[in-house]
Amino acid sequence: MAEVLRVEDLRVYYHTEAGPVKAVNGVSFALKPGERFGLVGESGSGKSTIALALLRLIRPPGRIEGGAIYLDGVNLVTLDEEEMRRLRLARISLVAQGAMNSLNPVKRIGEQIELALRDHGVQMSRIEFDRYVAELLQRVGLRPEVAKMFPHELSGGMKQRVCTAIAISLEPQVIVADEPTSALDVVVQWQVIDTLRRVQEELGAAVILIGHDMGLMAQTVDRIGVMYAGKLVEIAPTRELFREPLHPYTQLLIASLPSLDGKGELRGIPGLPPSLLNPPPGCPFHPRCPFVMERCRVEEPVLREVLPGHWVACHLH
Ligand SMILES: Nc1ncnc2c1ncn2[C@@H]1O[C@H](COP(=O)(O)OP(=O)(O)OP(=O)(O)O)[C@@H](O)[C@H]1O
């Protein structure tokens, strides 16, 4: 099947006084229509920066330095601001980190959804708007009465559902969800993820789910990309990644998951993530890698397809 999204050699730097922070440093991947793709990695590995870049929402001192983002063949990186504004929400939408806290506290939920739609040139009569807002709320598992409520009257899970309703309101082809459930308790997390999955399937939209909970990812996405220090170091179908993780970093990430029988304790990964200001030479993971070889200190491994559909950037493979 054709790809709906193709990211090629994306680079995003934050220009700080100390120099450029290379938050996203040559990332490439592609998504098929309807596919669920997970991006995992430690805090600071560049996941949110990718999310914002995909919607061209990087703010100074950040800047897209290079690469391309093709959405249905159109390179978003080269669009002007107005063209990009029209595509956001309509073709590609974002449930941002902490989105539920960005709802306007003094506007009713229905009004906020309506404003998002009007902002994108949707014109409907009063009755049509009310009906559409009710339908959107129902899709994400909320009662129509929620339209009349203010954000403070809703629980965290309900607010997150409202943000999902806004993100799907114009039936985009790609939905980017950046840690959509990190602030919620476990049961509500699953409900929100389930809802996202259901509406995504109904729309046939592709989803990029960002997070660091490998367990949640394992049960939600078709394919996983592992980020380390601004780069993708492994990409594989979810089952395969868990069955045969190839990158030592992925192996440590999976080993740090508590086992199902409850006996295994959660182990952290020893060492600190590298500075993105002065990344180490060679493989960025070499200072923490249990299998480090001489070559790893000098030569950076490239992401290569070593098994069908399974890509890894590591000199061991
Ligand atoms: N405005 C900014 N100015 C300078 N550096 C920034 C800025 N925003 C992010 N960074 C840096 O870019 C790198 C990547 O950050 P990013 O938020 O994309 O990581 P992340 O993987 O999403 O982390 P988290 O899981 O904590 O959200 C980090 O080193 C961060 O400190």
Ligand as a Chemical Component Dictionary entry (heavy atoms), coordinates in Angstrom:
data_LIG
# 
_chem_comp.id                   LIG 
_chem_comp.type                 NON-POLYMER 
_chem_comp.pdbx_formal_charge   0 
_chem_comp.three_letter_code    LIG 
# 
loop_
_chem_comp_atom.comp_id 
_chem_comp_atom.atom_id 
_chem_comp_atom.alt_atom_id 
_chem_comp_atom.type_symbol 
_chem_comp_atom.charge 
_chem_comp_atom.model_Cartn_x 
_chem_comp_atom.model_Cartn_y 
_chem_comp_atom.model_Cartn_z 
_chem_comp_atom.pdbx_ordinal 
LIG N1  N1  N 0 13.166 25.150 23.563 1  
LIG C1  C1  C 0 14.247 24.373 23.701 2  
LIG N2  N2  N 0 15.483 24.918 23.812 3  
LIG C2  C2  C 0 16.585 24.143 23.942 4  
LIG N3  N3  N 0 16.563 22.808 23.984 5  
LIG C3  C3  C 0 15.382 22.211 23.884 6  
LIG C4  C4  C 0 14.160 22.938 23.749 7  
LIG N4  N4  N 0 13.133 22.056 23.675 8  
LIG C5  C5  C 0 13.694 20.833 23.771 9  
LIG N5  N5  N 0 15.039 20.910 23.877 10 
LIG C6  C6  C 0 16.000 19.793 23.985 11 
LIG O1  O1  O 0 15.803 18.914 22.900 12 
LIG C7  C7  C 0 15.997 17.565 23.301 13 
LIG C8  C8  C 0 14.821 16.718 22.917 14 
LIG O2  O2  O 0 13.678 17.117 23.669 15 
LIG P1  P1  P 0 12.250 16.445 23.453 16 
LIG O3  O3  O 0 11.290 17.157 24.315 17 
LIG O4  O4  O 0 11.946 16.338 22.012 18 
LIG O5  O5  O 0 12.492 14.968 24.036 19 
LIG P2  P2  P 0 11.429 13.848 24.431 20 
LIG O6  O6  O 0 12.041 12.566 24.012 21 
LIG O7  O7  O 0 10.103 14.190 23.886 22 
LIG O8  O8  O 0 11.404 13.925 26.021 23 
LIG P3  P3  P 0 10.133 13.744 26.992 24 
LIG O9  O9  O 0 9.803  12.278 26.972 25 
LIG O10 O10 O 0 10.676 14.202 28.311 26 
LIG O11 O11 O 0 9.049  14.602 26.467 27 
LIG C9  C9  C 0 16.254 17.607 24.810 28 
LIG O12 O12 O 0 17.643 17.520 25.020 29 
LIG C10 C10 C 0 15.747 18.959 25.228 30 
LIG O13 O13 O 0 16.455 19.450 26.331 31 
# 
loop_
_chem_comp_bond.comp_id 
_chem_comp_bond.atom_id_1 
_chem_comp_bond.atom_id_2 
_chem_comp_bond.value_order 
_chem_comp_bond.pdbx_ordinal 
LIG N1  C1  SING 1  
LIG C1  N2  SING 2  
LIG C1  C4  DOUB 3  
LIG N2  C2  DOUB 4  
LIG C2  N3  SING 5  
LIG N3  C3  DOUB 6  
LIG C3  C4  SING 7  
LIG C3  N5  SING 8  
LIG C4  N4  SING 9  
LIG N4  C5  DOUB 10 
LIG C5  N5  SING 11 
LIG N5  C6  SING 12 
LIG C6  O1  SING 13 
LIG C6  C10 SING 14 
LIG O1  C7  SING 15 
LIG C7  C8  SING 16 
LIG C7  C9  SING 17 
LIG C8  O2  SING 18 
LIG O2  P1  SING 19 
LIG P1  O3  DOUB 20 
LIG P1  O4  SING 21 
LIG P1  O5  SING 22 
LIG O5  P2  SING 23 
LIG P2  O6  DOUB 24 
LIG P2  O7  SING 25 
LIG P2  O8  SING 26 
LIG O8  P3  SING 27 
LIG P3  O9  DOUB 28 
LIG P3  O10 SING 29 
LIG P3  O11 SING 30 
LIG C9  O12 SING 31 
LIG C9  C10 SING 32 
LIG C10 O13 SING 33 
# 
